[in-house]
Amino acid sequence: MCGITALFDAGELTPAAARKLVLEHSKLIRHRGPDWSGVYDYEDTESGIMAMIAHERLAIVDPESGAQPLFNEDKSVVCAVNGELYNHLKVREEFPDYKFATHSDCEIIIPLYEKYGTDMVSHIDGMFAFVIFDTKKKSYFAARDHMGIVPLYIGYRADGGVVFCSELKGLIGLCERFELFKPGHYYSSETCEMRPWYQPKWYNLEYKPTEELVLTELRARFEKAVVKRLMSDTPWGVLLSGGLDSSLVSSVAARHAKEQEASGWPRLHSFSIGLEGSPDLAAAKKVADFLGTKHHGFTFTVQEGLDAVNDVIYHLETYDITTIRAATPMVLMSRKIKAMGVKMVLSGEGADEALGGYLYFHKAPNKEEFHKETVNKLKNLHYFDCLRANKAMSAYGVEPRVPFLDRDFLDYVMNLDPDWKMCKVRPGDEKRGSIEKYIMRKAFDTPENPYLPEEVLWRQKEQFSDGVGYSWIDMLRAKAEEEVTDVQFKNRKNRFPVNTPPTKEGYRYRVLFERHFPGESARDTVPGGPSIACSTAAAIEWDAEFKRLATQVGGDNSGRAVAGIHNSAYDDVEAVVSGASSKKAHPEEPAAKKQKQ
């Protein structure tokens, strides 16, 4: 993963001052790209146009010649890119006469722009955020990938300048106002507005998908999504929690890696993290042994996690409770992964949103509501899991890739009749119960050539912040109880009238966030509203107990909040979310849970 900082049209600055300013702020995101730095500056004295582009590089594809910014042959078009473009070899075939200067996947952006203009974005298959400056048109252009897998922010200066940066921290002190750059959108200086380029038919909440499920097609599309993401010229690995999503990603990756062993491809490394004795560590080890990966099961202590929370909020740039809970172990893990020389990992984010995998989906009243919830979850994923995976790994220069958010795979699963994805007992397979993500489990349930052990393939959903060890969440709540007084919490609306924290834990995170990122613009980059077990506000209406917890108690995002589905549901939720820490120790659950019938 890389970092971009770009400043355009800053009329009050001299070129030297603008260059110095951009370099200073680019250094704030150097953790994203510690391998090399590049800078481009331009000034046209007649028009007053100024352009400054800085790039912090994490070299994964073409580490020798792929430094950025990148240029066309006459240097009239310059671009800086953060991300990976998986169809770059195919695109190069479209331009046989173009003189490519590097083997970088990112260089295809320039000929695509020269041929298609702003329509070029839909021709890219990958995860990305980029800026382009065209010296002939004296214009600039920026775009972000379809799901917001790669972060990007846009800021506005008092002197009229426009700034783009990969992370929020690069805009603090540089802009009067800033906001998230919307996923699936582009910005052109010719129109001075953000416009959508990604609008699949399933984005419309009124659209009713009707496609029939073909298990072999589902499996083939997912395998293709994984394999295309193995593009790397440096060591890579897989994140393996032992849950369904990361285990399927790891299984497909391991099969492909074995095919390349004859050519000297190194043994696949897998990584997991948890408290000593946590469910995820045990499950991950079982999967790793089955797949034959070189596995690294890292442990952390509760105190190590508590010590890291402030830094995690700085890196994640959020005060969302669930995101911080899950990101803290991931940040600790990313540091250990980078220390081993690995620069890229595959991860399982996006499956629960596209397939309805969260436990609260068991409460969906019908397939129409089920589908609308998956659409709303995907539209907002850039605020949560995409942000967490990318920034947690990028904190120490590791790039995460997410096969479940592949455009082709999403187009298939989001156009299926939602009845296929609902959590219900299937005729002829009653023994499986009403388990979530049934179709993915069934598609990869191939006993003659198994992808995973049966007890892992059919393991119940475990949210990451739960799976690393239940005492982790309990101690986060206890820490907040120590630091946030009853008076502060009682009067929280006076201090935080917008996105008022629902719990003491949320109050503590909000305070830490505003120390790093003060102001309304920073506050508004984080969404608010009630949520139960990662649901949207709309899904709270599905269940009377959800509504009671959300309105009377304050809500809880742990998977344990889904009564009757998860084995630890409701046992202490009401006490802890109202501000009191849990006095009950949670026994660590076995790696493979039985679905409650």
Protein Blocks (a to p, Z undefined) as FASTA:
>chain_A
ZZddddehilkbcfklmmmmmmmmmmmmmmmmmmbccddddddfknopacddddddddfb
hpllmcccdddfkopaccddedddfklmmmmmmmmmbccfbfcfklmmmmmmmmnmmmlm
mmpgcddddddddfklopacddddfkomagcdddddfkopacddfbfklmgokambdcdd
dehiacdfklopacdfbdcfklpmkbccfbdcdfklmmmmmmmmmmmmmgccbdcdddde
hpaklmmmmmmmmmmmmmmmmnopacddddddddehiaklmmmmmmmmmnopacdddddd
fklmmmmmmmmmmmnopabfklmmmmmmmmmmmmmmmmnopabdcdfehjlmmnopafkl
mmpmbfklmmmmmmmmmmmmmmmmmmmmmmmmmmnopacddfklgfklmmmmmmgcfklm
pccddehilmnojaehklmmmmmmcfklcfbdfklmmgccddfklmnopklmmmmmmmmm
mmmcfklmmmmmmmmmghpafbfklmmmmmmmmmmmgcjklmmmpcgdddeehiafklmm
mpmklmmmmmmnnpaabfklmghkamkgoklmmmmmnopacfbdcddddfbdcddZZ
